[in-house]
Structure formats: structure tokens, C-alpha cells
Amino acid sequence: MALIDLIDVSKKFGPNEILNKISLSINERERIAIIGKNGSGKSTLMKLVAGALEPDSGRRIVQGGVKAQMLAQNPKFDDAATVKDALNLELKEIFDARGEYAEVLEALGRDPHNKELNARQDELIKFIEAKDGWQIERKIECVLEEFKLKEYENRAVSSLSGGEIRRVALGALILKKPDILLLDEPTNHLDVYMVRFLEDMLKSSRQTIVFISHDRYFIDALATRSVEIEDGALASFDGGYANYLAKKEEILASLAKSHETLLKQLKAEEEWLRRGVKARLKRNEGRKERVLAMREEAKKNPGVIRRVRLELERASKNFNQTQSVNRKKMLFEIKQLSKTIGGKQLFSDFNARVLQGERIAIVGRNGSGKSTLIKILLGFEKPSSGEVRRGEVRVGYFDQSRSALDDDKSLIETFCPNGGDRVMVRGRNMHVYGYLKNFLFPKEFLDKPIGVLSGGEKNRVALALLFSKEYDVLVLDEPTNDLDIATINILEDYLQSFEGAIIIVSHDRYFVDKIAHKLWAFEGTAIEVLHQEYSVYLELEDELAELGKFEASLASEVEQAQKQKSKTSAKLSYKQTQILSSHPEKIAALEAKIKELNAGLSDPKIYQQIGLTALYNDLEAAKSELETLENEYFEVLEIAENLEQI
């Protein structure tokens, strides 16, 4: 029996529907992780479970006597209380039970056969043992030590920082051991050692726990079940975050496979139409609609697959982003950035962050605004609206114009402006030739003016100059232009060994795939932040373009085929005639069923209710039957076509 049930619960804030008829059962000793994007409704769901928020509709059913307690985001204590006093006060119920137990024992010494006293003794023992109350003092000391609060135990709570106060509240709530422990971002303000201690305490407590966290390792260590909130709906997955991602991958693979099958079917249909088979006039009534529907589905599916893939990649990254902000240096923060030039809007409402160690590729068509975005990022141009916040960072910039180079200076003058033949390379003293030969310059080039060098050679000089200095961020605008493969390999090696952040503009797919793990992709006036390889991104775009190419011709061919009259040869057998007559409807029905099953695989409401395994099995069976029917049908069609040509 569930400790708490939420049944068909909905919740709105103003016009925004946060949760829509969701249901959730919380069973004894489960440890449930609530995951989802920021603003998806995680904290709202937590408050509904706690009873701190009333649903607009639906029911909250609580098993008799069950208490759920929640870690407050901004906990409050008596200002005059010390840390030790605050913990003792929060655990007053346990201390009171132990005090009463001592009194009952004393009374039983005088009246050992008193039924009421014996019954009360049993109740108190059960309560104290459930709360680990016999060892509560030792546990308090342990929490004070592990949460780095021991030195503050005699200080007023009001004198502590917000993070320290939250650690006091977290320790008290864990020690209270409510029936259901509700934790909203419990690892905030904890270092890695505190997080490990928290994991161990919670795993050994055998409590029922519902928690929200952006720490994927914490989720994997603790969760027995993960519940995702997406578009107001819930989906449940066994295990932690890694298993959740694996299940998402399965769904994505199924969608991709189904789409591949659909494209093969479309290709077969197109070839069939072009052959002008007259034998299929018996299905002409619905032929155009069916093929057009297939085409629309094929056109839409790449977008659906892309959305699921990007959501999966985005989810994976998002769980690290909150930690990254704490653990990595924030280099740039972009808020609501827009730019219009000469009445043309290049991009609008762009929001992003650049953290230490990130590798970002800015991609898009020529003239889309990629270089303009870089110039705004570096402060060379102003945005039309929005802002770029820059940390205290050293930025190395490589631009297409090679503006850092002086054509009148030789290579040795460029690298050794104060004379001599030594150059500092990221803090290391090197001979200038020893360094420049890494960029394929022979010794005789040292005295050549830069102005006489080719475009590719100038690029190599600019890159060598860039990599000789120490930076937090490298910003590279088309760095592979005019470079040969050998030099590009050198460039890639330097970039892969660079420990700071990298932002590149490039059309070189191999280069971007090898260096970048994040894309800022210009799509119209929007800039999409994508966590995928550039080649994958381009393949999806090509797929959409390919589908669009045959759209007009396919529509006209379908219409022309519908106008043909049935001339199926009498030489066909009765069975073959029946196949031509009945199989189209069967095929259409199976395709509708497959479409419905595929929709179920991407709809948490459906696959949570039916089960992923059952949906996969039904889908595979339907695909197998469809393949058999289509093989029979197209075989007879080919026979009919040959007969008509006799």
C-alpha cells in the first residue's frame, strides 16, 4: 500500500499549467528522484506531496499516521538558539519520547502488571527505535562533524551564513527521520565529502525519500526510481539517472528505426508510382491521402527524432550545469542578446553561458551573424539589446583578417620584439625556431617579412602567436581557412591540449566534430544551443531537405496515379486478385497501428501506463506483419504490371 498517492492532480499558476492530471504513488522505502528542466514543476510536485500546496484538481491520499517533512529552501530558527540548541529543539519529539520511556520504566517498577503502562512502553520503544533515538546524541555529533558545523555548535544560528544554516536544517531533518523525507536540492552548499556522507546516511536509513537534485552522481547513488516531469506529465523509470538516460536512448533508437522504415516505404511507393502501375486502381480512393500522410509523417519525424535526441543530450548536460557553475569559472554570461544591422535582424533573445573548459562551435550559413556574435562577445561591437557579462578572463582572439600581424615585421621580430632569439611559450622559455618549426616553418623563414607570406602561412604565424601566450579563452574565427591538412592537425593537437574554454566559428565538419562538444547553431533569427556533433546536426538538416525535394513531384504522381483506371489482368489468380483488393486496407491499418505505437513510445503518459516492454513487443510484431503483407502486395503488383505490358 502506498504511503502517499497523488491521483489526477493538476496545478496552475496563472495561465501556466505546471502539472496536468498527474498521478504518483510513493511506496515504503522507495528513494525517488524527481528530474526535469528548470521550471518544469519539480518543486511544485514536492510541495504537493508534502501537503504544503493544494492541487487545483485531483486528490492527495495519505495513509493513516504518515508524516512527510520537507527541507525548506530558506530554513528558519530561533535567532538566539545555538547550533546545538537548534538541533536539540528540532529533535525534541525524540528526546521527549526517551524521557517518557524513563518515566514509564520507573512506574512499571512499582506496578509491573499494569496493562496501560506495558502498552505505552511498547509504543515508545517502537517509536524510538524507528527514529534511531537510542543513539541520537552520537548521531548529532556525527552530523556536526561531517557537515563542518562542530566549530559553530555554541554559536547563534543567526550568525551563520545561508549555506551553514541550510546544513543545520538538513542535519536536523535527516536525524528526525520522518516517514517520508522530502529534499529539494540537498547537495547545495555541500562539498564532495559532505555529499558522500549524506549519500551514506540516506542509503543506510531505510527511509522513504523523495528528492530533487541536479547532481547526476548523487541521483545514481541514491535513487531506486526516477520520475521525470515534462510538459506537465510524469514518466517513471526504474533506477537512477544513468538508467533514465538509457531508457531514453531506447526510445530514441526505436523512433529512428521506425523513421528509417518509413523512408524505405516511401521510396518503394515513389518507384511504384513512377512505373505507372495500373493494377492498384482498386485502392485509388485513399491512395493520395495515404501517401501524402506518409510524406508528412516522414517530413515531421526527423524533427521529432531531433527533439528527443536533443532533449536527451540536453538533459545529460543540464544535470552538470548547476555543478559546473559552482565548480568551474564563469567566463561569459549572455542574456537576451539581440542584434539588428541595416534593418535585418541577425539574432534575438539569445541566452547562454561559457564556462571554463567548454568547447563551443558557432555554426550557421554565411552572413547569418556568427562573426558579429563573436565581436559582441569580445566587446568590439554593441548588441541591439541584451547584455554580455564578462568575468576577469584573458581572451586570445584569432580573426579572419589576422589583425594581430604587422606585415612589415619579420617572424623573429614578431615573436621576439625585444631582440634575441628566445620566446616565452605559455610560461616556458624556448628558442624561436624550436617553437616555429612546430608550425612547419623552416629556419630560413625567420627573417622574412610577414607581408610576403601566403595566406596560409600568415594563418600559421597568427596561430603560433596565439598559442605562445596564456589565455583563459580562445576565440577562433575560421581558423582552418587557408591551412593544409598537416597544419590543421597541428591546430587540433594544440586545441585538444588547451585547458581553457574554446569558441570557434568554422564550416569544417571534421574539425568541429573533433574539437567541439556544444553547438551554437544559427537557425533563422534564433540561436539554438545543442549538445551534439556538427555532422549529426548537418545530417538531420540534409534529411529534411531531401524530403522536401520530392514533395512536389510525389504529390503530382500520386494524383496522376489516382486518375488511372483499373485494368488488372484476368490472368491473375483469385488469390492474387484478393491480395490486390484486401492488402491495402490491412497495410493502412497496420501503419496506423505502428504510428500509434511510436507515438506511445514518445509519450510518457502512455508508456508509463502500458510499459515500455509491452509497447516494444507490440511494435515489433506489427512491423513484422506489415513487412510480410507489403512483400506479398508488391510482388503481385509487379506481376500485374508485367501482364499489362504483354
Secondary structure, DSSP 8 states (H G I E B T S, - for coil): --SEEEEEEEEEETTEEEEEEEEEEE-TT-EEEEE--TTSSHHHHHHHHHTSS--SEEEEEE-TT--EEE--SS----TT-BHHHHHHHHTHHHHHHHHHHHHHHHHHHH-TT-HHHHHHHHHHHHHHHHTTGGGHHHHHHHHHHHTT-GGGTTSBGGGS-HHHHHHHHHHHHHHH--SEEEEESTTTT--HHHHHHHHHHHHHHT-EEEEE-S-HHHHHHH-SEEEEEETTEEEEEESSHHHHHHHHHHHHHHHHHHHHHHHHHHHHHHHHHHHT--GGGGGHHHHHHHHHHHHHHHHHHHHHHHHHHHHHHHHHHHHHHHHHHHHS-EEEEEEEEEEEETTEEEEEEEEEEEETT-EEEEE--TTSSHHHHHHHHHTSS--SEEEEEE-S--EEEE-TT-TT--TTSBHHHHH-TTSSSEEEETTEEEEHHHHHGGGT--GGGTTSBGGGS-HHHHHHHHHHHHHTS--SEEEEESTTTT--HHHHHHHHHHHHH--SEEEEE---HHHHHHH-SEEEEEETTEEEEE-S-HHHHHHHHHHHHHHHHTHHHHHHHHHHHHHS-----TTS-HHHHHHHHHHHHHHHHHHHHHHHHHHHHT-HHHHHHH-HHHHHHHHHHHHHHHHHHHHHHHHHHHHHHHHHT-
